[in-house]
C-alpha cells in the first residue's frame, strides 16, 4: 500500500494565522515527516478542485468556521470527511457519509478509511455526494 500523504489546504488571513500555520510546519520538520506532508495556502478555487481529485479522506479541524464549506467540498468530491462536528455529515439514505472526530482516538478513523475496502469507501462516497447536493 502506498504511504499516505497529508495535505493542508487553506488560507492565512493575518499574522496569527501565519503563526498558527508555522507550528505544524516546524513540527513536521522536527519529526522528519516533511516528505509526507504538504502545505498549500492561499490557493485558487481551481487548485482546490485539483487537490480534491485524489484523496480518499479529508480532515476538517476548524471549529470556528461558520458553515464548514470545506466539508461540503470534500463530500461533493468523493473525499470522506473526518472532523469535529456532524451538522453537515449526517447519514444519507441510511448510509454513513463521514466520521466524527474530536479527540485522538476518534481521529483513528483516518486509518479506518485508508484500510477500508474500496467497495465500502465508494458506498460512503456515493452517500456523501448525494448529501452534498443539499448545499
NORGIFEN-V469617 format. One record per backbone hydrogen bond with DSSP energy under -1.0 kcal/mol. CO is the residue of the C=O (numbers start at 1). NH is the residue of the N-H. Records with the same first field share a line. If there is no record, write none. Layout:
CO=NH + NH
//
This chain:
6=38
8=40
10=42
14=18
15=19
16=20
17=21
18=22
19=23
21=25
22=26
23=27
24=28
25=29
26=30
27=31
28=33
29=32
33=36
36=6
38=8
40=10
44=48
45=49
46=50
47=51
48=52
50=53
56=80
58=82
68=71 + 72
69=73
70=74
71=75
72=76
73=77
74=79
75=78
80=58
81=99
82=60
83=101
88=90
92=95
95=92
99=83
103=107
105=108
106=109
107=110
108=112
109=113
110=114
111=115
117=121
118=122
119=123
120=124
121=125
122=126
123=127
124=128
125=129
126=130
127=131
128=132
131=134
132=135
//
